[in-house]
Amino acid sequence: MERTLVLVLLLVPLALVVYIVGVRILASFSRPVPEPPPPGELRRVRLEYRCSLCGSEVRMTRAPTEEPEPPRCCMEPMELVAAPER
């Protein structure tokens, strides 16, 4: 009898914690996608460029637009190597 009581006292709070965590995870899926920032603010991007002449590589993480102009190296525009899949 004592063992059953101890198990119940341990498992009920554990079940409550699992329930609360599960509800919060499901609630996080229902949040709407945030609006894009106003013009002039930097947006998160993940673009990698490489210079075809000297081989320098650049990773761009923030830009004013989602598709910014490529940076220049050796007086030439760099080539886009990797962009995130959409």
C-alpha positions in Angstrom: 0.0 0.0 0.0 2.8 2.4 0.9 4.6 1.7 -2.4 1.5 2.5 -4.4 1.0 5.8 -2.5 4.6 6.8 -3.1 4.3 6.0 -6.8 1.1 8.0 -7.1 2.7 11.0 -5.4 5.7 10.8 -7.8 3.9 10.1 -11.0 1.0 12.6 -10.7 3.4 15.7 -10.6 5.5 14.1 -13.4 2.4 13.6 -15.6 1.4 17.3 -14.9 4.8 18.5 -16.0 4.7 16.4 -19.2 1.2 17.8 -19.9 2.2 21.4 -19.4 5.3 21.0 -21.6 3.2 19.4 -24.3 0.5 22.1 -24.2 3.2 24.8 -24.5 4.9 23.1 -27.4 1.6 22.7 -29.3 0.7 26.4 -28.5 4.0 27.5 -30.0 2.9 26.0 -33.3 -0.2 28.1 -33.5 1.6 31.5 -33.4 1.3 33.4 -36.6 4.4 34.2 -38.7 5.7 37.7 -37.8 5.3 40.5 -40.2 8.4 41.5 -42.2 10.3 44.4 -40.8 9.7 47.9 -42.2 11.9 49.1 -45.0 15.4 50.2 -43.9 15.7 47.6 -41.1 18.1 44.7 -41.6 16.7 41.3 -42.2 18.2 37.9 -41.4 19.7 36.2 -44.4 22.2 33.4 -44.8 24.1 33.8 -48.0 27.6 32.6 -48.9 29.6 34.2 -51.7 33.0 33.4 -53.2 35.3 35.5 -55.4 36.1 33.7 -58.6 39.4 35.5 -58.9 41.1 35.2 -55.5 38.9 32.6 -53.8 37.9 34.7 -50.8 34.6 33.7 -49.2 32.0 35.8 -47.4 29.0 34.8 -45.4 26.2 37.5 -45.2 23.9 37.2 -42.2 22.0 40.5 -42.3 20.9 42.6 -45.3 18.4 45.4 -46.0 16.5 43.1 -48.4 16.0 39.4 -48.7 18.0 39.2 -52.0 20.8 41.8 -51.7 23.3 42.7 -54.3 26.4 40.5 -54.1 29.5 42.1 -52.5 32.4 43.0 -54.6 36.0 41.6 -54.4 38.8 42.2 -56.8 36.5 44.8 -58.4 34.1 42.1 -59.5 30.8 40.9 -58.0 31.2 37.7 -56.0 29.4 34.5 -57.0 26.6 33.1 -54.8 27.7 29.7 -53.5 25.1 28.8 -50.9 21.6 30.2 -50.1 19.0 28.8 -47.8 16.4 26.5 -49.3 12.9 28.0 -49.1 
